[in-house]
Amino acid sequence: MCFDISMTKFTKTFFAVAFSIGATLAFTGCASDPAPKTDAITVWVDELEAKALEKAAAEFKKDTKVTVNLIVQQDPRSNFLSQAATGGGPDVLIGAHDWVGELYANGLILPIDLGGKKGDFYDNAVAAFNYEGQNYGLPYTIENLALVCNAKKFEKLQAWEQPNWQQVKEVGLALSLNAGGGDPYHLYPIQTSFGAHVFKKDSNGNYIPELDLANGGVEFAKWLSGEGKTMLDPASTWDSSVAALKSGSKGCWITGPWAKDQLGLDSAEFNIYSIPSVGGKDAVSFLSSRGFYVSKSSKDSFYATKFVVDYVAKSENQKELFAVTGRIPANKSAFDAADDDRVVKGFGNAGRNAEPLPAIPAMGSVWASWGSSEIAIIKRQGSPETIWNQMIADIKSSMTQ
């Protein structure tokens, strides 16, 4: 197995150029690979990933004679930024998808053509690593929000049924608003159900730095000021939300898989549902993904990419990543193999329509005004329409600075 350029026809001369540093590499399968430029490549991982990738690394060495050094790195993002900028660092970095904008802007990563492997992963997980029209990573795990509910509150629902918004209202909803600081992240599925997404997208589905908050945003703001005020507590926190769900004073909570251990979500005490629509459109949460980047400073970008696409992307190695880390798979086969894991299935299915958390620089200008404005609306500190429109104006101004 090997890599080839994604072209129908090519000459030997072009073939040599295509595999220079910076070329986009794609797995297609051919008779032979170029001779390795190094006897070892380095992959920065966390402790669980190091264990999970041992088999893939051993198989790769057996086939290519190239050793894969799995190095646990405690501060991978900042260390990669500093070391790769001077030609150092790993050949492969595992990190969050929303690093891609910064890594791209600093010229530190190579595009990766997943070739036929692309269809083995969920579309929104792959899209998370797309930037400026090219793919820069192989996803292996995803996270998103879902509706976690006390199972006793919905005993009459059949196993395949999902509660609607009216049923959620009746049992009560917990949602942390960070003790008055606001939380646009957890409110986002409700907001998008009114049609208001944070940024617009181009024809290829890539985020562009143009706000989409006016599209149904005022309707969402009016909901916050009305029904939202009666249901949500601006002083709520993570701890108060956990306590409310455990005591039964609230029947449901919008949260993520990170609440698994604190609530015991792998028990039958709680069910995990998709978040129902409040405003009539689909409730869409943010999706976060973690995956593999190939460094532009790699000692051998061909073999670094080969390891990622031809070995890590194999379904058996994706299943091993799940078995060791317990993280929700972005790979379809690995996800299907986790059929008896109710947390994986619940959050995974709830996130099928989730959209990647934007990695464009403009996202950094959004959070502060967004959260404080939502709190102001809930507290009825002014007209919801006026506060929302002023928020949009403030974010636009911040984006231009």
Secondary structure as GFF3:
##gff-version 3
##sequence-region A 1 401
A	DSSP	beta_strand	3	4	.	.	.	ID=ss1
A	DSSP	alpha_helix	12	18	.	.	.	ID=ss2
A	DSSP	beta_strand	25	27	.	.	.	ID=ss3
A	DSSP	beta_strand	40	45	.	.	.	ID=ss4
A	DSSP	alpha_helix	47	52	.	.	.	ID=ss5
A	DSSP	alpha_helix	54	64	.	.	.	ID=ss6
A	DSSP	beta_strand	67	72	.	.	.	ID=ss7
A	DSSP	alpha_helix	76	84	.	.	.	ID=ss8
A	DSSP	beta_strand	92	96	.	.	.	ID=ss9
A	DSSP	three_ten_helix	97	99	.	.	.	ID=ss10
A	DSSP	alpha_helix	100	105	.	.	.	ID=ss11
A	DSSP	beta_strand	109	110	.	.	.	ID=ss12
A	DSSP	beta_strand	112	113	.	.	.	ID=ss13
A	DSSP	three_ten_helix	115	120	.	.	.	ID=ss14
A	DSSP	alpha_helix	123	127	.	.	.	ID=ss15
A	DSSP	beta_strand	130	131	.	.	.	ID=ss16
A	DSSP	beta_strand	134	135	.	.	.	ID=ss17
A	DSSP	beta_strand	138	144	.	.	.	ID=ss18
A	DSSP	beta_strand	146	150	.	.	.	ID=ss19
A	DSSP	three_ten_helix	151	154	.	.	.	ID=ss20
A	DSSP	alpha_helix	165	171	.	.	.	ID=ss21
A	DSSP	beta_strand	173	174	.	.	.	ID=ss22
A	DSSP	three_ten_helix	178	180	.	.	.	ID=ss23
A	DSSP	alpha_helix	184	192	.	.	.	ID=ss24
A	DSSP	beta_strand	199	201	.	.	.	ID=ss25
A	DSSP	beta_strand	207	211	.	.	.	ID=ss26
A	DSSP	alpha_helix	217	223	.	.	.	ID=ss27
A	DSSP	pi_helix	224	228	.	.	.	ID=ss28
A	DSSP	alpha_helix	229	231	.	.	.	ID=ss29
A	DSSP	alpha_helix	238	247	.	.	.	ID=ss30
A	DSSP	beta_strand	252	255	.	.	.	ID=ss31
A	DSSP	three_ten_helix	257	259	.	.	.	ID=ss32
A	DSSP	alpha_helix	260	263	.	.	.	ID=ss33
A	DSSP	beta_strand	270	273	.	.	.	ID=ss34
A	DSSP	beta_strand	286	295	.	.	.	ID=ss35
A	DSSP	alpha_helix	301	306	.	.	.	ID=ss36
A	DSSP	pi_helix	307	312	.	.	.	ID=ss37
A	DSSP	alpha_helix	315	325	.	.	.	ID=ss38
A	DSSP	alpha_helix	332	337	.	.	.	ID=ss39
A	DSSP	alpha_helix	342	350	.	.	.	ID=ss40
A	DSSP	beta_strand	355	356	.	.	.	ID=ss41
A	DSSP	three_ten_helix	361	365	.	.	.	ID=ss42
A	DSSP	alpha_helix	367	378	.	.	.	ID=ss43
A	DSSP	alpha_helix	384	399	.	.	.	ID=ss44
###
